Amino acid sequence: MLQTAAPGKARAKKGGAVPVAIVTEGLTKRFPQKVSLRQAALHPFRRLSGAPLTAVDRVSLEIRQGELFGLLGPNGAGKTTLVKMLCTLVLPDSGRAEVNGFDLSDEARVRASIGLVSGEDRSFYWRLTGRQNLEFFAALHGLSARAAAGRIARAAEWLELGEFLDRRFDRYSSGMKQRLGIARGLLNDPSILFLDEPTRSLDPVSAAHLRDVVKQLVRERGHTVVLVTHQLHEAEDLCDRIAIMHKGRLRVVADPLTLRRQAGVRHYRLRVRGLNAEGAALVKGWPGLAIREPAGDPGLLVLEFQPAEGEAGEALANLLDRVVGAGGRIEDVETPEAALETAFRKFTRDAAPAAEAGS
């Protein structure tokens, strides 16, 4: 069974509750803008550079030990750059961070305590078998042949790689390549695993299996997982908390339920009986209302109602009056939470406020 490495000196969260695996304070990264070929040709002897692009802008964040934490945002939001800084692959321009209690300047200890899996990993050797690839990367971690063999065997059993280990990597399916990537990320027995869009390009069955593996990493094996994704359903299904990034800044950090509530959009579902065709026609054109008839339950109408923002209470009361006035009998009124997609749209608008530190 794979064990989780103990963190070096992870900081305890305020109040003595769950220890913090990752903490960042004002972490910032800028990249110089590329100059077009036309500008370079017009000014061959002049040093040209545009205003620097801020990829990550003063990010302050805490991620708890044993948490499945999601980084969600549109392409170019700064998610991957933030992860690369936390993995010591990119140096920040300002701010600071600790990973497993180690400052980012302590690169060797940070890297020894983490694993990184990318959805577009091209570092495997295609002509080698899966086992040979894992043995090579285990040697880079300084593992003895015996220790490497044990960890490869355990990872292969857990990830169902056994019958594929001695097959050449170039004959792997996309799903098998991703599983081998996770096996490689676990070779050094990290306490934190970064997954950068691991289900990209996978078919639905392979993606679902990989999501189950990610859940097991946290629930059964106690790893801290940082999942980078732009797939809303994946973040909602997997993550304990989600940070939404946009243009390099954190817009909000919260659990999925809170995010849906903070979206500020109300939705009502009414179950109604007794409305005849004439009564249904009276309410059918109501703004924000959709009506459906569930199969197998004649006489039941389900009214999905989403009033305009800021008019929820009055609009619902008016709709109820109209339904009852048309002879309808209201069996139930539910208030399902707004979809995460609504929250995503709200917090990726340019006017959205930045999240507070340690949210």
C-alpha positions as CSV (number, residue, x, y, z in Angstrom):
1,M,0.0,0.0,0.0
2,L,1.3,3.4,-0.9
3,Q,2.1,5.6,2.1
4,T,2.1,9.3,2.4
5,A,5.3,11.1,3.2
6,A,5.2,13.2,6.4
7,P,5.5,17.0,5.6
8,G,8.6,18.7,6.8
9,K,7.2,21.4,9.1
10,A,3.8,22.3,7.8
11,R,2.3,25.3,9.4
12,A,-0.8,24.7,11.6
13,K,-3.9,26.7,10.7
14,K,-5.0,29.3,13.1
15,G,-6.9,27.8,16.0
16,G,-4.9,24.6,16.0
17,A,-7.2,22.9,13.4
18,V,-6.1,21.3,10.2
19,P,-2.4,21.9,9.3
20,V,-1.7,24.0,6.2
21,A,0.1,22.2,3.4
22,I,0.6,25.3,1.1
23,V,0.6,29.0,2.0
24,T,1.3,31.8,-0.4
25,E,1.5,35.5,0.4
26,G,1.4,38.1,-2.5
27,L,2.9,35.6,-5.0
28,T,3.5,37.4,-8.3
29,K,4.9,36.5,-11.7
30,R,5.4,38.7,-14.7
31,F,6.6,37.7,-18.2
32,P,8.1,40.1,-20.8
33,Q,5.9,40.6,-23.8
34,K,7.1,39.2,-27.1
35,V,7.9,41.7,-29.9
36,S,6.4,41.1,-33.3
37,L,8.6,40.2,-36.3
38,R,7.5,43.4,-38.0
39,Q,8.6,45.6,-35.1
40,A,11.9,43.7,-34.9
41,A,12.5,44.2,-38.7
42,L,11.7,47.9,-38.5
43,H,14.0,48.5,-35.6
44,P,16.8,45.9,-35.9
45,F,19.2,47.7,-33.6
46,R,16.8,48.8,-30.9
47,R,16.0,46.7,-27.9
48,L,12.2,46.4,-28.0
49,S,9.9,45.1,-25.3
50,G,6.3,45.7,-24.5
51,A,4.8,46.1,-21.0
52,P,5.3,42.9,-19.0
53,L,2.4,40.5,-18.8
54,T,1.3,39.7,-15.2
55,A,0.5,36.0,-15.2
56,V,0.0,35.7,-11.4
57,D,-1.0,38.8,-9.5
58,R,-0.4,39.0,-5.7
59,V,-2.0,35.6,-4.9
60,S,-2.4,34.8,-1.2
61,L,-3.8,31.4,-0.5
62,E,-3.9,28.6,2.1
63,I,-4.4,24.9,1.1
64,R,-5.0,22.5,4.0
65,Q,-3.4,19.1,4.4
66,G,-5.5,16.2,3.1
67,E,-7.6,18.6,1.0
68,L,-8.6,18.2,-2.7
69,F,-8.2,21.7,-3.8
70,G,-9.3,22.9,-7.3
71,L,-7.8,25.8,-9.3
72,L,-10.5,26.7,-11.8
73,G,-10.4,29.4,-14.5
74,P,-10.4,30.1,-18.2
75,N,-7.4,29.6,-20.4
76,G,-4.7,32.1,-19.6
77,A,-6.0,32.7,-16.0
78,G,-2.6,32.0,-14.5
79,K,-3.4,28.5,-13.0
80,T,-0.4,26.6,-14.5
81,T,2.0,29.4,-13.8
82,L,1.0,29.4,-10.1
83,V,1.5,25.6,-9.9
84,K,4.9,25.9,-11.6
85,M,6.0,28.4,-9.0
86,L,4.8,26.1,-6.2
87,C,6.8,23.3,-7.8
88,T,9.9,25.5,-8.0
89,L,9.9,25.3,-11.8
90,V,9.4,29.1,-12.2
91,L,10.8,31.7,-9.9
92,P,8.3,34.3,-8.5
93,D,9.1,38.0,-9.0
94,S,7.7,38.9,-5.6
95,G,5.8,37.5,-2.7
96,R,6.6,34.2,-0.9
97,A,5.3,30.7,-0.4
98,E,5.8,27.6,1.7
99,V,5.1,24.1,0.5
100,N,5.0,21.4,3.2
101,G,6.7,24.0,5.5
102,F,9.6,24.6,3.1
103,D,10.2,28.0,1.5
104,L,10.3,28.0,-2.2
105,S,14.0,28.9,-2.1
106,D,14.6,25.4,-0.6
107,E,14.1,23.8,-4.0
108,A,15.4,20.3,-3.2
109,R,13.2,19.8,-0.2
110,V,10.1,21.2,-1.9
111,R,10.6,18.9,-4.9
112,A,11.3,15.9,-2.7
113,S,7.9,16.4,-1.0
114,I,5.7,16.9,-4.1
115,G,4.6,15.2,-7.3
116,L,3.5,16.8,-10.5
117,V,1.3,15.2,-13.2
118,S,0.5,17.2,-16.4
119,G,-2.2,16.5,-18.9
120,E,0.3,17.1,-21.7
121,D,3.4,15.4,-20.3
122,R,5.9,14.7,-23.0
123,S,8.8,13.6,-20.8
124,F,8.2,9.8,-21.1
125,Y,10.4,7.8,-23.5
126,W,8.2,6.4,-26.1
127,R,10.4,3.4,-27.1
128,L,10.7,2.2,-23.5
129,T,8.2,0.2,-21.6
130,G,6.1,1.6,-18.8
131,R,8.2,-0.2,-16.3
132,Q,11.5,1.0,-17.8
133,N,10.2,4.6,-17.8
134,L,9.2,4.4,-14.1
135,E,12.6,2.8,-13.2
136,F,14.4,5.7,-14.9
137,F,12.4,8.3,-13.0
138,A,12.8,6.4,-9.8
139,A,16.6,6.5,-10.3
140,L,16.3,10.3,-10.7
141,H,14.7,10.4,-7.3
142,G,17.7,8.5,-5.8
143,L,15.7,5.3,-5.1
144,S,17.6,2.0,-5.1
145,A,16.6,-0.6,-7.6
146,R,14.9,-2.6,-4.8
147,A,12.9,0.4,-3.4
148,A,11.9,1.4,-7.0
149,A,10.7,-2.1,-7.8
150,G,8.5,-2.1,-4.6
151,R,7.0,1.3,-5.3
152,I,6.4,0.5,-9.0
153,A,4.6,-2.7,-8.1
154,R,2.4,-1.1,-5.5
155,A,1.5,1.8,-7.9
156,A,0.8,-0.6,-10.7
157,E,-1.5,-2.7,-8.6
158,W,-3.5,0.3,-7.4
159,L,-3.7,2.0,-10.8
160,E,-4.4,-1.3,-12.6
161,L,-1.3,-1.0,-14.7
162,G,0.0,-4.5,-14.2
163,E,-0.6,-6.1,-17.6
164,F,0.6,-2.9,-19.3
165,L,3.8,-2.2,-17.5
166,D,6.0,-4.2,-19.9
167,R,4.3,-2.8,-23.0
168,R,6.0,0.0,-24.9
169,F,4.8,3.5,-24.0
170,D,4.0,4.4,-27.5
171,R,1.3,1.7,-27.5
172,Y,-0.5,3.1,-24.5
173,S,-3.9,4.6,-24.8
174,S,-4.4,8.2,-23.5
175,G,-6.0,6.9,-20.3
176,M,-3.1,4.5,-19.7
177,K,-0.5,7.3,-20.3
178,Q,-2.3,9.4,-17.7
179,R,-2.3,6.5,-15.1
180,L,1.4,6.0,-15.7
181,G,1.9,9.7,-15.2
182,I,0.2,9.5,-11.8
183,A,2.4,6.4,-11.0
184,R,5.4,8.5,-11.8
185,G,4.2,11.4,-9.6
186,L,3.9,9.0,-6.7
187,L,7.3,7.4,-7.0
188,N,8.9,9.7,-4.4
189,D,5.9,9.2,-2.0
190,P,4.9,12.8,-2.0
191,S,2.5,14.3,0.5
192,I,1.2,16.8,-2.1
193,L,0.3,15.9,-5.7
194,F,-0.3,18.6,-8.3
195,L,-2.5,17.5,-11.2
196,D,-2.5,19.9,-14.1
197,E,-5.6,19.1,-16.3
198,P,-5.1,15.3,-16.0
199,T,-8.3,14.4,-17.9
200,R,-7.5,16.6,-20.9
201,S,-8.1,14.7,-24.2
202,L,-9.4,11.6,-22.3
203,D,-12.7,9.8,-23.4
204,P,-15.5,10.0,-20.8
205,V,-14.9,6.5,-19.5
206,S,-11.1,7.0,-19.0
207,A,-11.8,10.5,-17.4
208,A,-14.3,9.0,-15.0
209,H,-11.8,6.3,-13.9
210,L,-9.1,8.9,-13.4
211,R,-11.4,11.0,-11.3
212,D,-12.0,8.0,-9.1
213,V,-8.3,7.5,-8.7
214,V,-7.9,11.2,-7.7
215,K,-10.6,10.7,-5.0
216,Q,-8.8,7.7,-3.6
217,L,-5.6,9.7,-3.4
218,V,-7.2,12.0,-0.9
219,R,-9.9,9.9,0.8
220,E,-8.0,6.7,1.2
221,R,-4.3,7.6,1.1
222,G,-4.3,11.0,2.7
223,H,-2.5,12.9,0.0
224,T,-3.1,16.6,-0.6
225,V,-4.1,17.1,-4.2
226,V,-4.1,20.4,-6.1
227,L,-6.2,19.9,-9.2
228,V,-5.9,22.4,-12.1
229,T,-8.8,22.3,-14.4
230,H,-11.2,24.4,-16.5
231,Q,-13.9,21.8,-16.5
232,L,-16.7,22.9,-14.2
233,H,-18.3,19.5,-13.6
234,E,-14.9,18.0,-12.7
235,A,-14.1,20.7,-10.1
236,E,-17.6,20.4,-8.6
237,D,-17.5,16.6,-8.4
238,L,-14.0,16.3,-6.9
239,C,-13.0,19.3,-4.9
240,D,-13.4,20.2,-1.3
241,R,-12.7,23.9,-2.1
242,I,-12.3,25.7,-5.4
243,A,-10.3,28.8,-6.2
244,I,-11.5,30.7,-9.3
245,M,-8.7,32.6,-11.1
246,H,-9.1,35.2,-13.7
247,K,-6.3,37.4,-15.3
248,G,-3.8,36.2,-12.7
249,R,-5.9,37.1,-9.6
250,L,-7.9,35.0,-7.2
251,R,-11.5,36.0,-7.5
252,V,-13.0,33.7,-4.8
253,V,-12.0,30.7,-2.7
254,A,-14.8,28.6,-1.3
255,D,-16.5,25.1,-1.3
256,P,-18.7,24.4,-4.3
257,L,-22.0,24.9,-2.4
258,T,-20.9,28.3,-1.1
259,L,-19.8,29.3,-4.7
260,R,-23.2,28.4,-6.0
261,R,-24.9,30.5,-3.3
262,Q,-22.6,33.4,-3.8
263,A,-23.5,33.4,-7.5
264,G,-26.6,35.4,-6.4
265,V,-29.0,33.7,-8.8
266,R,-32.1,32.2,-7.4
267,H,-33.9,29.3,-9.0
268,Y,-37.3,27.7,-8.1
269,R,-38.8,24.4,-9.0
270,L,-42.6,24.1,-8.5
271,R,-44.5,20.8,-8.7
272,V,-48.1,21.6,-9.7
273,R,-51.2,19.5,-10.3
274,G,-54.7,20.5,-11.4
275,L,-53.8,22.9,-14.2
276,N,-55.8,22.2,-17.3
277,A,-54.8,23.3,-20.7
278,E,-56.3,26.7,-20.3
279,G,-54.6,27.2,-16.9
280,A,-51.3,26.1,-18.3
281,A,-51.6,28.5,-21.1
282,L,-52.1,31.4,-18.6
283,V,-48.7,30.8,-17.0
284,K,-46.8,29.5,-20.0
285,G,-45.6,32.9,-21.1
286,W,-44.4,34.0,-17.7
287,P,-40.9,35.6,-17.9
288,G,-38.2,33.2,-16.8
289,L,-40.5,30.2,-16.6
290,A,-40.1,26.8,-18.3
291,I,-42.8,24.0,-18.0
292,R,-42.2,20.3,-18.4
293,E,-44.4,17.2,-18.0
294,P,-42.5,14.3,-16.4
295,A,-43.1,11.0,-18.1
296,G,-45.1,8.4,-16.2
297,D,-46.9,10.9,-14.0
298,P,-50.0,12.3,-15.8
299,G,-51.4,15.5,-14.5
300,L,-48.1,16.7,-12.9
301,L,-46.4,19.8,-14.2
302,V,-42.9,20.9,-13.1
303,L,-42.3,24.6,-13.4
304,E,-38.7,25.8,-13.5
305,F,-38.6,29.4,-12.6
306,Q,-35.6,31.8,-12.6
307,P,-36.7,35.4,-11.9
308,A,-34.7,38.4,-12.8
309,E,-31.9,39.3,-10.4
310,G,-33.2,41.3,-7.4
311,E,-36.8,40.4,-8.0
312,A,-36.9,36.8,-6.6
313,G,-39.4,37.3,-3.7
314,E,-42.0,39.4,-5.5
315,A,-41.8,37.5,-8.8
316,L,-42.3,34.2,-7.0
317,A,-45.3,35.5,-5.1
318,N,-46.9,36.8,-8.3
319,L,-46.3,33.4,-10.0
320,L,-47.9,31.5,-7.1
321,D,-50.9,33.8,-7.3
322,R,-51.3,33.2,-11.0
323,V,-50.9,29.4,-10.6
324,V,-53.5,29.2,-7.8
325,G,-55.8,31.5,-9.7
326,A,-55.7,29.2,-12.7
327,G,-56.8,26.2,-10.6
328,G,-53.4,24.8,-9.9
329,R,-52.6,22.9,-6.7
330,I,-49.0,23.5,-5.6
331,E,-47.5,20.3,-4.1
332,D,-43.9,21.5,-3.5
333,V,-41.6,24.4,-4.0
334,E,-37.8,23.7,-4.1
335,T,-34.9,26.1,-4.4
336,P,-32.1,24.1,-6.1
337,E,-28.7,26.0,-5.9
338,A,-27.5,27.9,-8.9
339,A,-25.2,25.9,-11.1
340,L,-21.4,26.3,-10.7
341,E,-21.4,27.7,-14.2
342,T,-23.3,30.8,-13.0
343,A,-20.7,31.3,-10.3
344,F,-17.9,30.9,-12.8
345,R,-19.3,33.5,-15.1
346,K,-19.8,35.9,-12.2
347,F,-16.3,35.6,-10.8
348,T,-14.5,35.7,-14.1
349,R,-16.1,39.1,-15.1
350,D,-13.5,41.9,-15.1
351,A,-15.3,43.7,-12.4
352,A,-15.3,40.8,-10.0
353,P,-13.5,41.5,-6.6
354,A,-10.3,39.7,-5.7
355,A,-10.4,37.0,-2.9
356,E,-9.1,37.8,0.5
357,A,-5.9,36.1,1.7
358,G,-6.4,32.7,3.2
359,S,-10.0,32.4,2.2
